[in-house]
Amino acid sequence: MLDFNLFNKNIEKCSKKNDVLRCGENYIYHILYHQITVSDIDFSLFSYKDINRVIENFGDDFDYIEDSDEFNILPSSPLYAMSTTCNVIKLLNASEVMKIKRKRQFL
């Protein structure tokens, strides 16, 4: 039997109430990170305001080290989350044997 009450309780417990969805901005970061070609961009998924917010905050996403002439992506950046997630997925896909261990049956 499906336990939707347990599912809803877990969703409520894990959700962040103060987070603001920034789908348009995240899509722009996705475009930049994956170097999506212009012909493959869905322009309906973001607005001009989203572009301006990304431009305004883009410099805050990096830490420049002059001695080594390197840029480090800061953990607070959406690019950091995207890069880390992509790296984990690549490692999982490269694994010969991958099993998902769950604490509880989902549904």
C-alpha positions in Angstrom: 0.0 0.0 0.0 1.2 3.5 -0.8 2.1 5.6 2.2 1.6 9.1 1.0 1.4 10.5 4.6 5.0 9.3 5.2 6.0 10.7 1.8 4.5 14.1 2.6 6.0 14.2 6.1 9.5 13.6 4.6 9.0 16.2 1.9 7.9 18.8 4.5 10.8 17.9 6.9 13.4 18.1 4.1 12.1 21.2 2.3 13.6 24.6 2.9 10.8 27.1 3.4 13.0 30.2 2.8 14.4 29.0 -0.5 13.3 31.0 -3.5 13.0 29.0 -6.8 15.4 30.4 -9.3 14.8 28.1 -12.2 15.6 30.7 -14.9 19.0 31.6 -13.3 19.8 27.9 -12.8 19.0 27.2 -16.4 21.4 30.0 -17.4 24.2 28.4 -15.3 23.3 25.1 -16.9 23.8 26.7 -20.3 27.2 28.2 -19.3 28.5 25.1 -17.6 27.5 22.7 -20.4 28.4 25.2 -23.2 25.0 24.7 -24.8 24.8 26.0 -28.4 22.4 28.9 -29.1 20.2 26.6 -31.3 19.7 24.3 -28.3 18.7 27.0 -25.8 15.1 27.2 -24.7 14.7 30.9 -24.3 11.2 30.5 -22.8 12.8 29.1 -19.6 14.4 32.3 -18.4 13.8 36.1 -18.5 15.9 39.2 -19.0 15.8 39.7 -15.2 17.3 36.2 -14.7 20.2 37.2 -17.1 20.8 40.4 -15.2 20.8 38.6 -11.8 23.4 36.0 -13.1 25.6 38.8 -14.5 25.4 40.8 -11.2 26.3 37.7 -9.1 28.7 36.0 -11.4 31.8 37.6 -10.0 30.8 36.5 -6.5 30.8 32.8 -7.6 34.6 32.7 -7.9 37.7 33.3 -5.9 40.7 34.5 -7.9 44.2 33.5 -6.7 46.7 35.9 -8.2 49.9 33.9 -7.4 48.7 30.8 -9.3 46.4 32.7 -11.7 43.6 30.3 -10.8 39.8 30.7 -10.4 38.1 28.6 -7.7 34.4 28.1 -7.8 33.0 29.0 -4.4 30.7 26.5 -2.6 27.9 29.0 -2.4 27.8 29.2 -6.3 25.2 27.3 -8.3 28.1 26.3 -10.6 29.7 24.5 -7.6 26.5 22.5 -7.0 26.2 21.7 -10.7 29.9 20.7 -11.1 29.8 18.5 -8.0 26.6 16.8 -9.0 27.9 16.2 -12.5 31.1 14.7 -11.1 29.3 12.4 -8.8 27.0 11.2 -11.6 30.0 10.6 -13.8 31.6 8.5 -11.1 28.4 6.5 -10.6 28.0 5.9 -14.3 31.7 4.7 -14.5 31.1 2.2 -11.7 30.7 -1.3 -12.9 28.2 -2.2 -10.1 25.9 0.3 -8.7 23.1 -0.6 -6.3 20.8 1.9 -4.6 20.3 1.2 -0.9 17.2 2.7 0.6 16.2 3.0 4.3 12.6 2.6 3.4 10.5 1.5 0.5 9.6 4.7 -1.4 6.0 3.8 -2.4 
